[in-house]
Amino acid sequence: MPAGARQAAPPRRPGPRIPSQRSQSGPRQEYLDAFDEDDDVFTPRRPGGAPHAPLTGNGDTEKETAADDLPVSETGGAATKESGKGRTFTGIAAAAVTTVLAVVVAGQVADGHSGTAGRSQPATDRERDTHDSTASGDATSPGAPSVAPLTYEQAMGRTYPLAATLKGPGAFDVVPGVDKVPGQGEAKYTYRVDVEKGLGLDGELFARAVQRTLNDKRSWAHKESRVFERISSGKPDFVITLASPGTTAAWCARSGLDTTQDNVSCDSASTERVMINAYRWAQGSTTYGDKIHAYRQMLINHEVGHRLGYGHVTCDKNGELAPVMQQQTKFLDHDGIHCLPNPWPYPRS
């Protein structure tokens, strides 16, 4: 360097870059974008499904720090404990990062979410959370509404689905239980109730209807001339059997009777069985319309009447009640005479 020349000042080193402390007005855009999809939080859990697997991950928020944002010392390295400026810059940078994190957290809290790292919870996860909460007693689900059982009258007033061409297996279940006779009577008959397997009909309702009908004062128990007692073991006087149309036809054919025409019932006199066609029991007939209860009473009384020795008859005058031994499933009108439906042997009692 020439004497007297002025020494040039060393070039000034750039100071550390300080992160901007500009205040954010709300959550980061990428956080808001994560909630754009419309998740249905009330999607019901599929019935019978297995419980979902437990959640994976711990919900921790990932922290990323860019290398350019790290404070540096005046010598170009990281700020050290001995450097006052380094400590100053470090404090400023830390304050800036803290401010940014505070704004993000505040945005998450304002949106009602925390600990999700800016992701919305899938609907399946919410379903699982609801299920787990309910199982642990944190929530209660409303119970199914209780349905009162049908009364006897209500059950007897309804029709039930059953095919006119159904042929069952020909095997029967005995309806268990005993129904004692309501009085002494001049003659006592015991009977058993069998129901063909697989019909899907209420055997207990059928047995109850038989007992009530036969011992009604308008029925064959009129003035206690006869009484009827249901048993489920031992040897009965006859068996009242509810069977499919196919099985009914097979048993009636043993006594030389054809029930396939008009799909009717019969008393198979050469066997122990009084056969009640389950299709007619379930569906009724056009002659009775929607009076299914009365029709079922007629079925029982008519076929048991055959067992007691009564044959077919018809009404004699227009507008009269049809005798219970008229074939009312097939017809009410004959020879220009209109008969009225009637399920009882002694209807005026």
Secondary structure as the mmCIF struct_conf table of DSSP 4:
data_model
#
loop_
_struct_conf.conf_type_id
_struct_conf.id
_struct_conf.beg_label_comp_id
_struct_conf.beg_label_asym_id
_struct_conf.beg_label_seq_id
_struct_conf.end_label_comp_id
_struct_conf.end_label_asym_id
_struct_conf.end_label_seq_id
TURN_TY1_P TURN_TY1_P1 ALA A 3 GLY A 4
HELX_LH_PP_P HELX_LH_PP_P1 ALA A 5 SER A 20
HELX_LH_PP_P HELX_LH_PP_P2 ARG A 22 GLN A 24
BEND BEND1 SER A 25 PRO A 27
HELX_RH_AL_P HELX_RH_AL_P1 GLN A 29 ASP A 33
TURN_TY1_P TURN_TY1_P2 ALA A 34 PHE A 35
BEND BEND2 GLU A 37 GLU A 37
TURN_TY1_P TURN_TY1_P3 VAL A 41 PHE A 42
HELX_LH_PP_P HELX_LH_PP_P3 THR A 43 ARG A 46
TURN_TY1_P TURN_TY1_P4 PRO A 47 GLY A 48
HELX_LH_PP_P HELX_LH_PP_P4 GLY A 49 LEU A 55
BEND BEND3 GLY A 57 GLY A 57
HELX_LH_PP_P HELX_LH_PP_P5 ASP A 60 GLU A 62
HELX_RH_3T_P HELX_RH_3T_P1 ALA A 67 ASP A 69
BEND BEND4 LEU A 70 LEU A 70
STRN STRN1 VAL A 72 VAL A 72
TURN_TY1_P TURN_TY1_P5 GLU A 74 THR A 75
BEND BEND5 GLY A 76 GLY A 77
STRN STRN2 ALA A 78 ALA A 78
TURN_TY1_P TURN_TY1_P6 LYS A 81 GLU A 82
HELX_RH_AL_P HELX_RH_AL_P2 GLY A 84 ALA A 110
TURN_TY1_P TURN_TY1_P7 ASP A 111 GLY A 112
BEND BEND6 GLY A 115 THR A 116
TURN_TY1_P TURN_TY1_P8 ALA A 117 GLY A 118
HELX_LH_PP_P HELX_LH_PP_P6 SER A 120 PRO A 122
HELX_RH_AL_P HELX_RH_AL_P3 ALA A 123 ALA A 135
TURN_TY1_P TURN_TY1_P9 SER A 136 GLY A 137
BEND BEND7 ASP A 138 ALA A 139
HELX_LH_PP_P HELX_LH_PP_P7 SER A 141 SER A 146
HELX_LH_PP_P HELX_LH_PP_P8 ALA A 148 THR A 151
HELX_RH_AL_P HELX_RH_AL_P4 TYR A 152 MET A 156
TURN_TY1_P TURN_TY1_P10 GLY A 157 GLY A 157
TURN_TY1_P TURN_TY1_P11 ALA A 164 THR A 165
BEND BEND8 GLY A 170 GLY A 170
STRN STRN3 PHE A 172 VAL A 174
HELX_LH_PP_P HELX_LH_PP_P9 VAL A 175 PRO A 176
STRN STRN4 ASP A 179 ASP A 179
BEND BEND9 PRO A 182 GLY A 183
BEND BEND10 GLU A 186 GLU A 186
STRN STRN5 ALA A 187 GLU A 196
TURN_TY1_P TURN_TY1_P12 LYS A 197 GLY A 198
BEND BEND11 LEU A 201 LEU A 201
HELX_RH_AL_P HELX_RH_AL_P5 GLY A 203 LEU A 214
TURN_TY1_P TURN_TY1_P13 ASN A 215 ASN A 215
BEND BEND12 ASP A 216 ASP A 216
TURN_TY1_P TURN_TY1_P14 LYS A 217 ALA A 221
HELX_RH_3T_P HELX_RH_3T_P2 HIS A 222 GLU A 224
BEND BEND13 SER A 225 SER A 225
STRN STRN6 ARG A 226 ARG A 230
BEND BEND14 SER A 232 GLY A 234
BEND BEND15 ASP A 237 ASP A 237
STRN STRN7 PHE A 238 ALA A 243
HELX_RH_AL_P HELX_RH_AL_P6 PRO A 245 ALA A 253
TURN_TY1_P TURN_TY1_P15 ARG A 254 GLY A 256
TURN_TY1_P TURN_TY1_P16 THR A 260 ASN A 263
STRN STRN8 CYS A 266 ASP A 267
TURN_TY1_P TURN_TY1_P17 ALA A 269 SER A 270
BEND BEND16 THR A 271 GLU A 272
STRN STRN9 ARG A 273 ASN A 277
HELX_RH_AL_P HELX_RH_AL_P7 ALA A 278 GLN A 283
TURN_TY1_P TURN_TY1_P18 THR A 286 ASP A 290
HELX_RH_AL_P HELX_RH_AL_P8 ILE A 292 ARG A 307
TURN_TY1_P TURN_TY1_P19 LEU A 308 GLY A 309
BEND BEND17 LYS A 317 LYS A 317
TURN_TY1_P TURN_TY1_P20 ASN A 318 GLY A 319
HELX_LH_PP_P HELX_LH_PP_P10 GLU A 320 GLU A 320
STRN STRN10 LEU A 321 LEU A 321
HELX_LH_PP_P HELX_LH_PP_P11 ALA A 322 PRO A 323
TURN_TY1_P TURN_TY1_P21 VAL A 324 MET A 325
BEND BEND18 GLN A 326 GLN A 326
TURN_TY1_P TURN_TY1_P22 GLN A 328 LYS A 330
BEND BEND19 LEU A 332 LEU A 332
STRN STRN11 ASP A 333 HIS A 334
TURN_TY1_P TURN_TY1_P23 ASP A 335 GLY A 336
STRN STRN12 ILE A 337 HIS A 338
HELX_LH_PP_P HELX_LH_PP_P12 CYS A 339 CYS A 339
STRN STRN13 LEU A 340 LEU A 340
HELX_LH_PP_P HELX_LH_PP_P13 PRO A 341 PRO A 341
BEND BEND20 PRO A 345 TYR A 346
TURN_TY1_P TURN_TY1_P24 PRO A 347 ARG A 348
#
